[in-house]
């Protein structure tokens, strides 16, 4: 099995499935054909929990986003229930709260701004289910697997983008011998950086791109600009790419920059 197929199986099932060489055949045979056997696993006290999970699987993962479409008290109760039941976990922000000088007022937008943690599914399968299966249960109940599979194929690369980012964190941990829990993403009011770690006096930032085109040097330049804006003093930068790198990046003579291609992910989970 080539590296891309290998990763795709982990992005959905967290393992390789015997008897399948194609991810869509596996999804069809093990999820679409058996969807009704999974439904009892997703029973929640709050009916709106499924709405929350479907939005989480598709959109912004910041903690307070749910309050935009659910009452604040209800969204907090749902988050508590899902955390207790082991469906979600938290990624804590590394942003530092602005220090207010007693003689200086903070700008209005900073006074109203809240630092937010992010929320992740504890299993990739949970994210896949609420991204593709739960919103399309009526089609599956009507026997229309084909329409659901068409939706999955159209949006599968977008789904894989976050999973590739998380796999890149695992690869970085393995290659640089940094504990995985010390590596996360970074976000503040102005910026989002895919991967960030500051461990044992060493700071690394990285971007991960699950795209059909090669990464060019402009991605590196943008990452440098983000670090400057967020006042991150970095020691190394890394780029992770599904489709390789431009000749300019490959010819870059800078030992502060590390490039990880698809082949570097081979046997990551073994």
N, C-alpha and C positions, 0 to 999 in steps of 0.2 A: 504494500500500500504506500503510495507516495505521501510526502509530508503534508500536503494540503488536505487530502482526504483524511489522513490520520488526525489532524487538528479538528476538522469539521465534526468528526465523530465525538471528540471530547467536548466540543462546543455545545452539543445537544445532549449527549448521553453520559458524559464524563467517563467514557470507556469505549473500547472497540467492541463491536458486536460480531460474533461469529456468524458466518453465512452471508455477510453483506460486504460488498466492495464499494457501494455508492451510498452516499448519505441520504439521498432522497428515497431510494428503495428502502432503506432502513426506517426512515420516518414513516413511509407508507405502511410497511409491514408491522412495525412495533408501536406506532402511536396512532395513526389514522385508523387502522383496522381494529385497534383495541381501545379506542378512546373511552368507551363506556366503563372499562375496568379501572380507569384512573379517577373518574369523577368523584368517587366517595372520599378521596384523599383531600379534596378541596372544599371542605365544609367549614364555615366560619360563623361565629356568633353574630357578627355584624354583616348584614347582607352587602353593604357597600364595600366590604373588604376586597371583593373581586374587581370592582371598579378601580379601586386603588392599585391593585396588582397589575391590572391591564395597562393603566397609565404608567406605572413604574416600569413595566417591561418595554414600553415603547418610547418613553420620553425622559424628561428631566428627573434626575435621581435625588435632588436636594430635598431635605427633610420637610421643609415647610410648604413645598409646592402644593401638597394635597389640600392645604387650607384655601386654595384658590377655587376649588370645585367641591369641597366638602366643608361643613362647619368645623371650626378649629378643634372644638372638644371631641367631635366624632373622629376626626383624622388622627388625633393623639391616641384615642382609644383603640383605633384600628392598628396603628403602628405598634402599640403595646401588645395587643393580641397576637399579631403576626410575629413579633420578636419572641414572645413567650413560646409560641408554637414552633419556632425554628424555621420560619419561611424567609425571614429577612435578617440582615445584620447591618451594622453601621460602619461607615468609614469616616473617621473624625477629621474635621478641618484642621489644617495647620496655620490658618490665618490668625494673625495677632490682632486683637481688638485695639482700635485706635486709642491712644492715651490722651485724655482731655486735660489740657492745662487749665487750672482753676481760673485763670484770667482770660481764657480764650474759648469762645464758643465753637463747637464743631459745626460744620456745614449741615444744612437741613437734611441732605440726602444721606450723610454719614450718621446723623442721629437716628434716622429711621432704618438704617441698614442693619440687618441681622446676619451674623456669621452662622452658616448652616452646615451641618454634617450631611453626608450622603448616605443613601440606603441602597443596599445590594441584596439580591436573592442569595440564599445560602446554597442553592443548587442550580446548575445551569438548566436542568430540565424544567425547573419551576419557571424560569424566565421564558424558556421556549413555549411552555404550555400557555402562559398568560399573554405571550406575544402573538401566538398563532392559533392555538386550539380553543381556548375559552371564548374569544370573540366570534368564533365560527362554529360553535357547537350545533346551532340549528341546521347549518348546512350538512354537518356530519350525521346528525340524526335523520336527515332527509335522504341520506345515502349519497350525497354529492361530494365524495372525496376529491374528485378531480378539481373542482373549483378551489377547495382549500389548498391543495397542493400547488395550484397555479399561484395563489397568493404567497405561499411560502417561498417558491422559487424566485418570484419577483423581488421579495424583500429580504432574502436570506443573507446577502452580502452585508446589508445594513445591520442585520441582527449580529452577524459575526464580528463586526467592527469592535464592539465593546469586549467581546470574548477574546479577540486577538490582543487587545490592550492588556487584559488580565493575564493572558498567557505570557505576554512579554514581561510582565512583572515576575512571573515564576521563573522564566528563563534568566532574567537578570539576577535574581536571587541565587540561582544555581551556578551561574557563571562567575559571579563576583563574590560569592560566599557571604552574601548579606541576608540576614533573616528576613523571610518574606513579609512578616508583620511590620518590618521597618520600611517597606516600600509601598507607596500608594500614589494617588494622583494629587495634584495641587490645584487649588482654586481660591480666588479672592474676588473682590468686587469687580476687578478689571480683566482678569485673566483666567484661563484654564490651561493646565499643562498635564498631559496624559500620565506621566510617570515622574515621581519625585522621591528622592531619599536623601536624608542627611544623617549619616551613621558613622560613628567613631571618627569624627572630624573630617568626613569626606561627603561632599554633596554632588549628586548626579541628577540631571534632568533628562527627560527623553520624550519622544513622540513615537506613536505606533500607527502605521497607516495600512489598513486592509483595503487596498485599492488595486485596480487593474493596470495602473500605470506606475512607472518607476518614480521613486522619490528624487526630487531635485534639490539643489543647494538652497533654494528659497525657503524650504521647510526648516533647515538649520538656521538660516538668518532670522526667520520668524521666531524660532525658539529663543534665540539670543535676545531678540527685542522683548519678548515676554519676560525673560529673566531680569532684564534691565528695568522694565516697568515695575515689576514686583520686588525689586531689590534683592534678588536671589544671587548670591555669590557662589557660582558653581565651579567644580573641579573637572567634571567630565560631562559630556553630552553623549546620548545614544539615540540612534534612529533604528526603528524596527519596520521592515517593509515586507509585505506579501509578494511584491512584484519586482524587487531589486532596486538598484540605485543608478542614478545618472553617472556617466563617465567622469563628470566634474567631481562628484562626491567620492567615487572610487579612487580618483587620483589625488584626493586631498591629503596633504602631508601635515597632519595635525594629530598628535597622539592623545589629544584630549577628546577626540571624537571616535566613538565606537559604532560600527555598522553591523546590524544583525539581519541577515536574510532568511528566507523561508527554510532553507536547509539547516539552519542553526536550531530549529525547533524539533528536528528529528529525534525521536526517543525522549522527548521532554518528560513525558509522564511514565517512563519506565525506570 
